[in-house]
Amino acid sequence: MILIVLRLVGWIGVWIGSLAVLVVFLSPGFTLFFVPLLGYSAFRAVLQLAYVRPSIYVQRVLWNYPWQLLTDVPRGRNKHPRVQEDEMWLELPNPEDPGERIPLLFLSGMRTFWWMRRFGTARTKPELKAEIEPLWFAGDPRFIAVIAASGRKGKAPKRLHLLYQRTATGRRGIEPTDWNASPAALERARRSGAHVPDAVRPHSHPH
């Protein structure tokens, strides 16, 4: 989040500075030379704004779920047979029913190309695939989660990426029976930013 804010301020500064140089020091004939710079810096500033909301969700997930290191996680770049969307996916065990596997899709198109290359094909270099093996995971695949690549030895995970079930965005209300989720699991998911029914929230007791 700090890096996003710094980049946002930086690109806004580049835009304002470029415009100031053009207006104060140069003649109108130089306008065409500055248009690409002004357009690109504006684009990058807007892009940083688009990263703010996912970053907030990432932080909320990490406040509520510990990191896990997972190996041999099933994954694919083609459509998962159990879902309608044609997106990349990971398949993870249901925390309350380990025998059930839950597909978790890359529904957001932001920053997915890096992951797509490492999901790989038969031609993908082993060193690329090794960057997500083991896979850092925090969250609940029934609702919302964060994944990350393995950093170098002794370093923190990198390339944090938010994943979520479409229902967790509120497009369809999650019922307490979805994925056999307990009230405690639903409450934890709610604290992480997922949409869950108010009815499962624990009642507060007066002191």
N, CA and C of each residue as an Amber inpcrd file, in Angstrom:
protein
   621
   0.8310000  -1.2060000   0.0000000   0.0000000   0.0000000   0.0000000
   0.8630000   1.2510000   0.0000000   1.9590000   1.2250000   0.7600000
   2.8610000   2.3740000   0.7920000   3.4550000   2.6240000  -0.5880000
   3.8760000   1.5420000  -1.2520000   4.4450000   1.6810000  -2.5890000
   3.4130000   2.2310000  -3.5780000   2.1660000   1.7720000  -3.4510000
   1.1110000   2.2600000  -4.3450000   0.9120000   3.7570000  -4.1560000
   0.8600000   4.1990000  -2.9080000   0.6720000   5.6250000  -2.6360000
   1.8550000   6.4350000  -3.1520000   3.0830000   5.9260000  -2.9390000
   4.2680000   6.6350000  -3.4180000   4.2770000   6.7250000  -4.9390000
   3.9010000   5.6240000  -5.6020000   3.8500000   5.6590000  -7.0620000
   2.7720000   6.6130000  -7.5590000   1.6250000   6.6170000  -6.8660000
   0.5420000   7.5320000  -7.2500000   1.0090000   8.9810000  -7.1510000
   1.6230000   9.3210000  -6.0220000   2.1220000  10.6840000  -5.8290000
   3.1960000  10.9980000  -6.8730000   4.0560000  10.0180000  -7.1450000
   5.1180000  10.2340000  -8.1150000   4.5960000  10.5160000  -9.5120000
   3.6300000   9.7310000  -9.9750000   3.1010000   9.9400000 -11.3270000
   2.2880000  11.2270000 -11.4250000   1.5840000  11.5770000 -10.3440000
   0.8880000  12.8690000 -10.3430000   1.9100000  14.0000000 -10.4230000
   3.0270000  13.8260000  -9.6950000   4.0900000  14.8300000  -9.7390000
   4.6960000  14.9620000 -11.1260000   4.8860000  13.8270000 -11.7960000
   5.4220000  13.8580000 -13.1610000   4.4660000  14.6150000 -14.0820000
   3.1630000  14.3490000 -13.9440000   2.1690000  15.0140000 -14.8000000
   2.1720000  16.5180000 -14.5640000   2.1250000  16.9220000 -13.2760000
   2.0930000  18.3530000 -12.9490000   3.3990000  19.0160000 -13.3820000
   4.5120000  18.3470000 -13.1220000   5.8050000  18.9220000 -13.4880000
   5.9590000  19.0960000 -14.9880000   5.5320000  18.0870000 -15.7570000
   5.6270000  18.1670000 -17.2160000   4.7710000  19.3000000 -17.7500000
   3.5560000  19.4120000 -17.1950000   2.6610000  20.4770000 -17.6370000
   3.2370000  21.8500000 -17.2950000   3.8430000  21.9540000 -16.1140000
   4.4240000  23.2320000 -15.6920000   5.5900000  23.6190000 -16.6000000
   6.4400000  22.6660000 -16.9260000   7.5730000  22.9480000 -17.8210000
   7.0710000  23.4120000 -19.1780000   6.0380000  22.7200000 -19.6750000
   5.4920000  23.0690000 -20.9860000   4.8880000  24.4670000 -20.9960000
   4.1310000  24.7940000 -19.9540000   3.4200000  26.0780000 -19.9230000
   4.3620000  27.2400000 -19.6200000   5.2740000  27.0320000 -18.6830000
   6.0960000  28.1410000 -18.1940000   7.3440000  28.3730000 -19.0450000
   7.9990000  27.2950000 -19.4660000   9.3140000  27.4520000 -20.0850000
   9.3530000  27.2260000 -21.5990000   8.3450000  26.5750000 -22.1580000
   8.4250000  26.2130000 -23.5670000   7.3120000  26.8560000 -24.3800000
   7.5330000  26.9290000 -25.6560000   6.5300000  27.4900000 -26.5610000
   5.5030000  26.4230000 -26.9120000   4.3350000  26.8300000 -27.4170000
   3.3000000  25.8620000 -27.7820000   3.7550000  24.8340000 -28.8140000
   4.8230000  25.1330000 -29.5330000   5.3100000  24.1860000 -30.5340000
   5.8160000  22.8880000 -29.9360000   6.1290000  22.8880000 -28.6410000
   6.6280000  21.6740000 -27.9930000   5.4940000  20.7970000 -27.4480000
   4.2430000  21.2340000 -27.6190000   3.1080000  20.5090000 -27.0330000
   3.0650000  19.0500000 -27.4780000   3.2830000  18.8100000 -28.7720000
   3.2000000  17.4410000 -29.2920000   4.2200000  16.5230000 -28.6420000
   5.3770000  17.0770000 -28.2460000   6.4020000  16.2540000 -27.6090000
   6.0050000  15.8670000 -26.1900000   5.1620000  16.6770000 -25.5540000
   4.7950000  16.4170000 -24.1630000   3.4900000  15.6270000 -24.0300000
   2.6880000  15.5880000 -25.0790000   1.4180000  14.8740000 -25.0000000
   1.5980000  13.4000000 -24.6040000   2.5550000  12.6460000 -25.2080000
   2.7260000  11.2450000 -24.7810000   3.1000000  11.1130000 -23.3070000
   3.9820000  11.9990000 -22.8230000   4.3880000  11.9390000 -21.4170000
   3.2260000  12.2560000 -20.4950000   2.4430000  13.2650000 -20.8410000
   1.2840000  13.6220000 -20.0250000   0.2550000  12.4920000 -20.0210000
   0.0260000  11.8990000 -21.1930000  -0.9350000  10.8030000 -21.2740000
  -0.4820000   9.5830000 -20.4970000   0.8070000   9.2480000 -20.6140000
   1.3200000   8.0560000 -19.9290000   1.3150000   8.2450000 -18.4160000
   1.7360000   9.4210000 -17.9510000   1.7530000   9.6500000 -16.4970000
   0.3420000   9.6560000 -15.9310000  -0.6290000  10.1900000 -16.6850000
  -2.0210000  10.1510000 -16.2290000  -2.5230000   8.7100000 -16.1660000
  -2.1780000   7.9160000 -17.1780000  -2.5770000   6.5120000 -17.1990000
  -2.0070000   5.7630000 -15.9960000  -0.7140000   5.9850000 -15.7000000
  -0.0970000   5.2750000 -14.5790000  -0.6760000   5.7170000 -13.2390000
  -1.0530000   6.9800000 -13.1160000  -1.6750000   7.4470000 -11.8720000
  -3.0320000   6.7900000 -11.6660000  -3.8310000   6.7180000 -12.7240000
  -5.1390000   6.0550000 -12.6360000  -4.9600000   4.5780000 -12.3190000
  -3.9330000   3.9570000 -12.9000000  -3.6640000   2.5410000 -12.6440000
  -3.3520000   2.3050000 -11.1730000  -2.5840000   3.1980000 -10.5590000
  -2.2770000   3.0540000  -9.1340000  -3.5440000   3.1590000  -8.2970000
  -4.4620000   4.0470000  -8.6970000  -5.7340000   4.1520000  -7.9730000
  -6.5030000   2.8400000  -8.0370000  -6.4270000   2.1610000  -9.1930000
  -7.1350000   0.8910000  -9.3510000  -6.5610000  -0.1920000  -8.4420000
  -5.3000000  -0.0400000  -8.0220000  -4.6750000  -1.0340000  -7.1470000
  -5.0270000  -0.8410000  -5.6770000  -5.5800000   0.3260000  -5.3310000
  -5.7970000   0.6360000  -3.9180000  -6.7890000  -0.3260000  -3.2840000
  -7.9470000  -0.5100000  -3.9220000  -8.9760000  -1.3570000  -3.3090000
  -8.5140000  -2.8040000  -3.1360000  -7.9380000  -3.4670000  -4.1650000
  -7.4350000  -4.8300000  -3.9360000  -6.3890000  -4.8950000  -2.8250000
  -5.5590000  -3.8650000  -2.7120000  -4.5340000  -3.8690000  -1.6730000
  -5.1430000  -3.8130000  -0.2790000  -6.2430000  -3.0720000  -0.1450000
  -6.9380000  -3.0290000   1.1470000  -7.4780000  -4.4070000   1.4990000
  -8.0550000  -5.1050000   0.5100000  -8.5640000  -6.4450000   0.7470000
  -7.4360000  -7.4110000   1.1020000  -6.2990000  -7.2800000   0.4250000
  -5.1470000  -8.1320000   0.7400000  -4.7670000  -7.9620000   2.2000000
  -4.7070000  -6.7150000   2.6620000  -4.3440000  -6.4620000   4.0450000
  -5.3630000  -7.0720000   5.0090000  -6.6480000  -6.9470000   4.6870000
  -7.6870000  -7.4980000   5.5610000  -7.5850000  -9.0210000   5.6420000
  -7.3190000  -9.6520000   4.5150000  -7.1620000 -11.1170000   4.5250000
  -5.9830000 -11.5170000   5.4100000  -4.8640000 -10.8130000   5.2720000
  -3.6680000 -11.1700000   6.0370000  -3.8210000 -10.8570000   7.5190000
  -4.7420000  -9.9700000   7.8710000  -5.0250000  -9.7380000   9.2920000
  -5.7890000 -10.9110000   9.9110000  -6.5130000 -11.6420000   9.0820000
  -7.4150000 -12.6690000   9.6190000  -6.9800000 -14.1130000   9.3560000
  -6.0650000 -14.3110000   8.4140000  -5.6290000 -15.6710000   8.0870000
  -4.1050000 -15.7350000   8.0690000  -3.5300000 -16.8030000   8.6090000
  -2.0690000 -16.9400000   8.5610000  -1.6120000 -17.4520000   7.1980000
  -0.3610000 -17.1850000   6.8790000   0.2140000 -17.7440000   5.6610000
   0.3740000 -19.2600000   5.7930000   0.1580000 -19.9580000   4.6840000
   0.4490000 -21.3840000   4.5850000   1.3330000 -21.5930000   3.3580000
   2.2220000 -22.5770000   3.4340000   3.0250000 -22.9510000   2.2740000
   2.4470000 -24.2500000   1.7120000   1.9170000 -24.1770000   0.4870000
   1.2580000 -25.3230000  -0.1280000   2.0880000 -25.8400000  -1.2980000
   2.1550000 -27.1410000  -1.4200000   2.8940000 -27.7550000  -2.5220000
   1.9470000 -28.5560000  -3.4090000   2.3210000 -28.6850000  -4.6710000
   1.5690000 -29.4960000  -5.6420000   0.0950000 -29.0900000  -5.7110000
  -0.1680000 -27.7910000  -5.7060000  -1.5500000 -27.3040000  -5.8090000
  -2.0210000 -27.4750000  -7.2530000  -3.1180000 -28.1980000  -7.4960000
  -3.6330000 -28.3160000  -8.8700000  -3.9720000 -26.9440000  -9.4410000
  -3.5990000 -26.7160000 -10.6750000  -3.8520000 -25.4200000 -11.3020000
  -3.9910000 -25.6020000 -12.8020000  -4.6070000 -24.6290000 -13.4510000
  -4.7880000 -24.7160000 -14.8910000  -5.0250000 -23.3590000 -15.5080000
  -4.7250000 -23.2620000 -16.7970000  -4.9430000 -22.0220000 -17.5450000
  -6.2160000 -22.0910000 -18.3830000  -6.7920000 -23.2650000 -18.4900000
  -8.0210000 -23.4320000 -19.2520000  -9.2190000 -23.5160000 -18.3130000
 -10.4010000 -23.5380000 -18.8630000 -11.6370000 -23.5570000 -18.0880000
 -11.6970000 -24.7600000 -17.1500000 -12.0240000 -24.4940000 -15.8870000
 -12.2050000 -25.5790000 -14.9230000 -13.5360000 -26.2730000 -15.2080000
 -13.5860000 -27.5960000 -15.1520000 -14.8190000 -28.3020000 -15.5190000
 -16.0260000 -28.0100000 -14.6280000 -15.8010000 -27.4410000 -13.4400000
 -16.9130000 -27.2190000 -12.5160000 -17.3990000 -25.7810000 -12.4810000
 -16.8460000 -24.9180000 -13.3210000 -17.2610000 -23.5100000 -13.2950000
 -17.5970000 -23.0450000 -14.7010000 -18.3180000 -21.9260000 -14.7830000
 -18.7260000 -21.3820000 -16.0720000 -17.6590000 -20.4890000 -16.6880000
 -16.9320000 -19.7470000 -15.8490000 -15.9630000 -18.7890000 -16.3560000
 -14.7390000 -19.4970000 -16.9380000 -14.2380000 -18.9590000 -18.0320000
 -13.0330000 -19.4990000 -18.6550000 -11.8390000 -18.6960000 -18.1560000
 -11.3740000 -19.0310000 -16.9520000 -10.2940000 -18.2940000 -16.3110000
  -9.2580000 -19.2600000 -15.7570000  -8.0670000 -18.7480000 -15.4760000
  -7.0760000 -19.5400000 -14.7590000  -7.6300000 -19.9160000 -13.3920000
  -7.1630000 -21.0210000 -12.8520000  -7.7080000 -21.4630000 -11.5760000
  -6.6720000 -22.2230000 -10.7520000  -6.9200000 -22.2040000  -9.4530000
  -6.2550000 -23.0820000  -8.4860000  -7.3290000 -23.9320000  -7.8460000
  -6.9700000 -25.1140000  -7.3900000  -7.9300000 -25.9830000  -6.7180000
  -7.4000000 -26.2830000  -5.3230000  -8.1930000 -25.9120000  -4.3040000
  -7.7520000 -25.9940000  -2.9160000  -8.7750000 -26.7500000  -2.0820000
  -8.3220000 -27.3920000  -0.9940000  -9.2540000 -28.1490000  -0.1620000
 -10.1560000 -27.2560000   0.6670000 -11.3850000 -27.7020000   0.8630000
 -12.3160000 -27.0210000   1.7490000 -11.7800000 -27.1480000   3.1830000
 -11.5680000 -26.0320000   3.9060000 -11.0070000 -26.1140000   5.2590000
 -11.8210000 -26.9710000   6.2170000 -13.1390000 -27.0870000   5.9760000
 -13.9890000 -27.8690000   6.8810000 -14.3890000 -29.2120000   6.2870000
 -13.8880000 -29.5020000   5.0920000 -14.1340000 -30.7970000   4.4640000
 -12.9910000 -31.0470000   3.4810000 -11.8060000 -31.4520000   3.9910000
 -10.6090000 -31.5670000   3.1570000 -10.7680000 -32.4680000   1.9370000
 -11.7480000 -33.3570000   1.9600000 -11.9590000 -34.2150000   0.8070000
 -12.5920000 -33.4800000  -0.3700000 -13.1460000 -32.2960000  -0.1350000
 -13.7790000 -31.5190000  -1.1920000 -12.7950000 -30.4870000  -1.7280000
 -12.6140000 -30.4500000  -3.0400000 -11.7080000 -29.4970000  -3.6690000
 -12.5050000 -28.3280000  -4.2350000 -12.0300000 -27.1250000  -3.9860000
 -12.7470000 -25.9120000  -4.3830000 -11.9240000 -25.1460000  -5.4140000
 -12.4820000 -24.9000000  -6.6020000 -11.7600000 -24.0860000  -7.5870000
 -11.8290000 -22.6060000  -7.2270000 -10.6880000 -21.9630000  -7.2760000
 -10.5770000 -20.5420000  -6.9900000 -10.0220000 -19.8750000  -8.2430000
 -10.8020000 -18.9650000  -8.8300000 -10.4820000 -18.4200000 -10.1470000
  -9.7620000 -17.0780000 -10.0690000  -9.0210000 -16.7660000 -11.1260000
  -8.4160000 -15.4540000 -11.3040000  -9.4460000 -14.5700000 -12.0120000
 -10.4140000 -14.0560000 -11.2520000 -11.4900000 -13.2770000 -11.8550000
 -11.0460000 -11.8670000 -12.2230000 -10.0390000 -11.3550000 -11.5480000
  -9.5350000 -10.0220000 -11.8640000  -8.4550000 -10.1290000 -12.9300000
  -8.5180000  -9.2240000 -13.9150000  -7.5180000  -9.2450000 -14.9720000
  -6.2590000  -8.4690000 -14.6270000  -6.2180000  -7.8290000 -13.4570000
  -5.0730000  -7.0040000 -13.0930000  -3.9160000  -7.8700000 -12.6130000
  -2.7460000  -7.6600000 -13.1840000  -1.5100000  -8.3180000 -12.7630000
  -1.5750000  -9.8420000 -12.8750000  -2.3330000 -10.3470000 -13.8220000
  -2.4460000 -11.8020000 -13.9490000  -1.4590000 -12.3840000 -14.9480000
  -0.8950000 -11.5340000 -15.8310000   0.0050000 -12.0730000 -16.8570000
   1.2210000 -12.7300000 -16.2270000   1.7520000 -12.1330000 -15.1640000
   2.9010000 -12.7220000 -14.4700000   2.5700000 -14.1190000 -13.9830000
   1.3840000 -14.2990000 -13.4080000   0.9720000 -15.6010000 -12.9060000
   0.7080000 -16.5820000 -14.0450000   0.1210000 -16.0950000 -15.1340000
  -0.1720000 -16.9660000 -16.2540000   1.1030000 -17.6040000 -16.8020000
   2.1750000 -16.8330000 -16.8860000   3.4410000 -17.3700000 -17.3900000
   3.9750000 -18.4780000 -16.4890000   3.7400000 -18.3630000 -15.1900000
   4.2850000 -19.3530000 -14.2600000   3.3520000 -20.5420000 -14.0550000
   2.0820000 -20.3670000 -14.3420000   1.1960000 -21.5300000 -14.3880000
   1.6900000 -22.4750000 -15.4640000   2.0610000 -21.8780000 -16.5660000
   2.8340000 -22.5890000 -17.5620000   2.1130000 -23.5850000 -18.4370000
   2.8870000 -24.0850000 -19.3810000   2.4880000 -25.1570000 -20.2870000
   3.6390000 -26.1500000 -20.3310000   3.5490000 -27.1090000 -21.2240000
   4.6240000 -28.0960000 -21.3530000   5.9360000 -27.4400000 -21.7730000
   5.8610000 -26.2450000 -22.3750000   7.0610000 -25.5660000 -22.8550000
   7.6260000 -24.5620000 -21.8610000   6.9360000 -24.3560000 -20.7430000
   7.3820000 -23.3640000 -19.7710000   8.6630000 -23.8240000 -19.0750000
   9.5890000 -22.8900000 -18.9120000  10.8610000 -23.2170000 -18.2720000
  10.6320000 -23.6150000 -16.8130000  11.3080000 -24.6590000 -16.3430000
  11.1210000 -25.1160000 -14.9520000  11.3950000 -24.0280000 -13.9240000
  12.3570000 -23.1300000 -14.2050000  12.6690000 -22.0920000 -13.2250000
  11.5240000 -21.1130000 -13.0380000  10.6780000 -20.9300000 -14.0750000
   9.5020000 -20.0830000 -13.9190000   8.4620000 -20.7700000 -13.0430000
   8.2020000 -22.0320000 -13.3150000   7.2320000 -22.7670000 -12.4950000
   7.6880000 -22.8480000 -11.0420000   9.0010000 -22.9150000 -10.8380000
   9.5370000 -23.0530000  -9.4760000   9.2500000 -21.8220000  -8.6260000
   8.9530000 -20.6840000  -9.2510000   8.6890000 -19.4670000  -8.4820000
   7.3660000 -19.5290000  -7.7240000   6.4700000 -20.4140000  -8.1080000
   5.2060000 -20.5620000  -7.3690000   5.0950000 -21.9760000  -6.7760000
   6.2250000 -22.5740000  -6.5160000   6.2520000 -23.8910000  -5.8750000
   7.3660000 -23.9030000  -4.8290000   7.0030000 -23.9000000  -3.5260000
   5.6450000 -23.9570000  -2.9970000   4.9140000 -22.6210000  -3.1700000
   3.6030000 -22.6850000  -2.9890000   2.7440000 -21.5090000  -3.1330000
   2.3820000 -20.9670000  -1.7570000   2.5540000 -19.6650000  -1.5920000
   2.1000000 -19.0280000  -0.3590000   0.5980000 -18.7770000  -0.4720000
  -0.1320000 -19.1230000   0.5820000  -1.5870000 -18.9900000   0.5610000
  -2.0790000 -18.5270000   1.9260000  -3.0120000 -17.5810000   1.9100000
  -3.6840000 -17.1400000   3.1320000  -5.1380000 -16.8670000   2.7850000
  -6.0580000 -17.3880000   3.5900000  -7.4660000 -17.1370000   3.3270000
  -8.2950000 -18.3990000   3.3650000  -9.4780000 -18.3050000   2.8080000
 -10.4210000 -19.4150000   2.7540000 -10.8950000 -19.5180000   1.3040000
 -10.5860000 -20.6180000   0.6060000 -10.9460000 -20.7070000  -0.8170000
 -12.4470000 -20.6470000  -1.0750000 -13.2640000 -20.8050000  -0.0590000
 -14.7090000 -20.6880000  -0.2330000 -15.1500000 -19.2490000  -0.4120000
 -14.2660000 -18.2910000  -0.0280000 -14.6690000 -16.8980000  -0.0310000
 -13.6140000 -15.9820000  -0.6560000 -12.5110000 -15.7870000   0.0550000
 -11.5200000 -14.8000000  -0.3620000 -10.1450000 -15.2540000   0.1250000
  -9.1180000 -14.9440000  -0.6620000  -7.7860000 -15.4370000  -0.3090000
  -6.7140000 -14.5810000  -0.9790000  -5.4930000 -14.7450000  -0.4870000
  -4.3220000 -14.1030000  -1.0830000  -3.3060000 -15.1790000  -1.3900000
  -2.7270000 -15.1240000  -2.5760000  -1.6330000 -16.0240000  -2.9210000
  -0.3870000 -15.1900000  -3.1680000   0.7630000 -15.8350000  -3.0900000
   2.0190000 -15.1390000  -3.3360000   3.0510000 -16.1440000  -3.8270000
   4.0250000 -15.6260000  -4.5320000   5.1220000 -16.4570000  -5.0170000
   6.1690000 -16.5940000  -3.9250000   7.0070000 -17.5840000  -4.0720000
   8.0770000 -17.8180000  -3.1020000   9.2100000 -16.8250000  -3.3380000
   9.5310000 -16.0460000  -2.3130000  10.6600000 -15.1430000  -2.4200000
  11.9620000 -15.9020000  -2.2850000  13.0580000 -15.1900000  -2.4100000
  14.3470000 -15.8340000  -2.2260000  14.4920000 -16.2950000  -0.7950000
  15.4470000 -17.1800000  -0.5640000  15.6230000 -17.7500000   0.7710000
  15.7630000 -16.6430000   1.8160000  14.9560000 -16.7710000   2.8620000
  15.0120000 -15.8070000   3.9450000  14.2310000 -14.5370000   3.7000000
  13.5590000 -14.4240000   2.5410000  12.7960000 -13.2200000   2.2340000
  11.3030000 -13.5120000   2.2390000  10.5310000 -12.4470000   2.3790000
   9.0750000 -12.5740000   2.4620000   8.5020000 -12.9640000   1.1070000
   7.2550000 -13.4750000   1.0920000   6.5960000 -13.7900000  -0.1810000
   6.4470000 -12.5400000  -1.0410000   6.3910000 -12.7450000  -2.3450000
   6.3120000 -11.6170000  -3.2800000   5.1290000 -11.8220000  -4.2250000
   4.8150000 -10.7770000  -4.9820000   3.7400000 -10.8300000  -5.9780000
   2.4040000 -11.2110000  -5.3580000   2.0240000 -10.5590000  -4.2690000
   0.7550000 -10.8590000  -3.6130000  -0.4000000 -10.5880000  -4.5640000
  -1.3470000 -11.5200000  -4.6020000  -2.4630000 -11.4160000  -5.5450000
  -3.7510000 -11.8430000  -4.8560000  -4.7900000 -11.0180000  -5.0060000
  -6.0830000 -11.2920000  -4.3800000  -6.9240000 -12.2000000  -5.2660000
  -7.4820000 -13.2590000  -4.6630000  -8.4180000 -14.1520000  -5.3450000
  -9.6990000 -14.2210000  -4.5180000 -10.8250000 -14.4430000  -5.1820000
 -12.0910000 -14.4900000  -4.4530000 -13.1200000 -15.2420000  -5.2730000
 -14.1000000 -15.8040000  -4.5590000 -15.2560000 -16.3770000  -5.2290000
 -16.1680000 -15.2360000  -5.6720000 -16.8180000 -15.3990000  -6.8150000
 -17.7050000 -14.3410000  -7.3070000 -18.7940000 -14.0070000  -6.2830000
 -19.2790000 -15.0230000  -5.5550000 -20.3120000 -14.7770000  -4.5500000
 -19.8130000 -13.8700000  -3.4280000 -18.5080000 -13.8810000  -3.1740000
 -17.9550000 -13.0790000  -2.0850000 -17.9580000 -11.5930000  -2.3970000
 -18.2450000 -11.2250000  -3.6350000 -18.3200000  -9.8130000  -4.0030000
 -19.7120000  -9.2480000  -3.7930000 -20.6680000 -10.1010000  -3.4050000
 -22.0250000  -9.6470000  -3.1820000 -22.9170000  -9.7910000  -4.3940000
 -22.4040000 -10.3880000  -5.4800000 -23.2450000 -10.5570000  -6.6650000
 -24.3440000 -11.5840000  -6.4140000 -24.1090000 -12.4860000  -5.4780000
 -25.1590000 -13.4050000  -5.0340000 -24.9260000 -13.6440000  -3.5550000
 -25.9450000 -13.4500000  -2.7450000 -25.7800000 -13.5850000  -1.3080000
 -25.3200000 -14.9790000  -0.9130000 -24.3020000 -15.0490000  -0.0900000
 -23.8010000 -16.3380000   0.3730000 -24.7130000 -16.8560000   1.4810000
 -25.2260000 -18.0390000   1.3190000 -26.0500000 -18.6420000   2.3520000
 -25.1660000 -19.3770000   3.3530000 -25.5990000 -19.5060000   4.6190000
 -24.7760000 -20.1830000   5.6220000 -24.4260000 -21.6190000   5.2600000
 -25.1810000 -22.2350000   4.3520000 -24.9030000 -23.6250000   3.9900000
 -23.9240000 -23.7470000   2.8320000 -23.5610000 -22.6230000   2.1750000
 -22.6240000 -22.6830000   1.0600000 -21.2800000 -23.2360000   1.5280000
 -20.7820000 -24.2520000   0.7960000 -19.4930000 -24.8870000   1.1080000
 -19.4560000 -25.4550000   2.5230000 -20.6130000 -25.6770000   3.1370000
 -20.6670000 -26.1980000   4.5130000 -19.8910000 -25.3000000   5.4810000
 -19.9640000 -24.0110000   5.2990000 -19.2070000 -23.0800000   6.1300000
 -19.8810000 -22.8910000   7.4810000 -19.0980000 -22.9670000   8.5360000
 -19.6070000 -22.7470000   9.8860000 -19.8010000 -21.2580000  10.1200000
 -20.5980000 -20.8830000  11.1270000 -20.7520000 -19.4600000  11.4530000
 -19.4160000 -18.7710000  11.7240000 -18.4880000 -19.4660000  12.3950000
 -17.1810000 -18.8640000  12.6840000 -16.4040000 -18.5910000  11.3980000
 -16.4760000 -19.5280000  10.4310000 -15.7740000 -19.3390000   9.1590000
 -16.3800000 -18.1960000   8.3660000 -17.7090000 -18.0720000   8.4110000
 -18.3730000 -16.9750000   7.7180000 -18.0290000 -15.6280000   8.3410000
 -17.9560000 -15.5810000   9.6510000 -17.6050000 -14.3430000  10.3250000
 -16.1700000 -13.9330000  10.0010000 -15.2900000 -14.9020000   9.9620000
 -13.8920000 -14.6120000   9.6290000 -13.7840000 -14.0820000   8.1970000
 -14.5560000 -14.6830000   7.2890000 -14.5640000 -14.2250000   5.9000000
 -15.1300000 -12.8140000   5.8110000 -16.1680000 -12.5230000   6.6100000
 -16.7410000 -11.1700000   6.6020000 -15.7040000 -10.1560000   7.0470000
 -14.9370000 -10.4630000   8.0870000 -13.9050000  -9.5370000   8.5570000
 -12.8340000  -9.3100000   7.4930000 -12.6890000 -10.2750000   6.5890000
 -11.6900000 -10.1580000   5.5210000 -12.2260000  -9.4230000   4.3020000
 -13.5040000  -9.0420000   4.3170000 -14.0620000  -8.2690000   3.2280000
 -15.0730000  -8.9960000   2.3680000 -15.2980000 -10.2950000   2.6120000
 -16.2780000 -11.0390000   1.8280000 -17.6920000 -10.6870000   2.2830000
 -18.6540000 -10.7840000   1.3710000 -20.0560000 -10.5400000   1.6960000
 -20.6700000 -11.8140000   2.2570000 -21.1590000 -11.7330000   3.4710000
 -21.8510000 -12.8580000   4.0970000 -23.1220000 -12.3390000   4.7390000
 -24.1060000 -13.2040000   4.9950000 -25.3650000 -12.7400000   5.5790000
 -25.1730000 -12.1580000   6.9700000 -25.9110000 -11.0900000   7.2610000
 -25.8410000 -10.5060000   8.6040000 -26.2620000 -11.4960000   9.6740000
 -27.1030000 -12.4520000   9.2960000 -27.6540000 -13.3780000  10.2810000
 -26.5940000 -14.2310000  10.9410000 -25.4210000 -14.4120000  10.2950000
 -24.4150000 -15.2860000  10.8830000 -23.4310000 -14.5250000  11.7450000
 -23.5650000 -13.2100000  11.8070000 -22.6570000 -12.4650000  12.6510000
 -22.9740000 -12.7420000  14.1170000 -21.9470000 -12.9250000  14.9370000
 -22.2120000 -13.1910000  16.3540000 -22.8450000 -11.9640000  17.0150000
 -23.8150000 -12.2170000  17.9000000 -24.4970000 -11.1200000  18.5890000
 -23.5830000 -10.5550000  19.6680000 -23.5880000  -9.2430000  19.7930000
 -22.7950000  -8.6130000  20.8430000 -23.5520000  -8.6760000  22.1680000
 -22.8510000  -8.8590000  23.2470000 -23.4790000  -8.9600000  24.5590000
 -23.1190000  -7.7340000  25.3710000 -24.0950000  -7.1180000  26.0170000
 -23.7880000  -5.9280000  26.8250000 -22.9100000  -6.2680000  28.0060000
 -22.0080000  -5.3640000  28.3340000 -21.1220000  -5.6010000  29.4840000
 -21.8370000  -5.2120000  30.7720000
